[in-house]
Amino acid sequence: MNLPGGLNEEDFLTELPELPQTEFCVYGTVFAHAQHADTLAAIYAETTRNAASEPGTIYYCLSRDDKDPTIFYFFERYTGKKAFDEHNSQDIIKRIFD
């Protein structure tokens, strides 16, 4: 994969550290393949709508880069690991990894 800014695949976290039971934030950047970027944007729009009614989700924000539509930025805040796990157990979230 041709990555921006001289990044290499090994520069990316592929496994999450142990998550706390108390409040925490998750943030990062997603680099989509061009042919999947619009589908990913639609999935992210749905996850953003869903997050508004998730009891343990405090804040959920996804945005698409205005210069490169294959780049997405996210910032998420949860009450703890249980809320994060519940968010990620949704079918719509699982579609991202299919």
Secondary structure by P-SEA (a helix, b strand, c coil): cccccccccccccccccccccccccccccccccccaaaaaaaaaaaaaaaacccccccbbbbbcccccccbbbbbbbbccaaaaaaaaacaaaaaaac
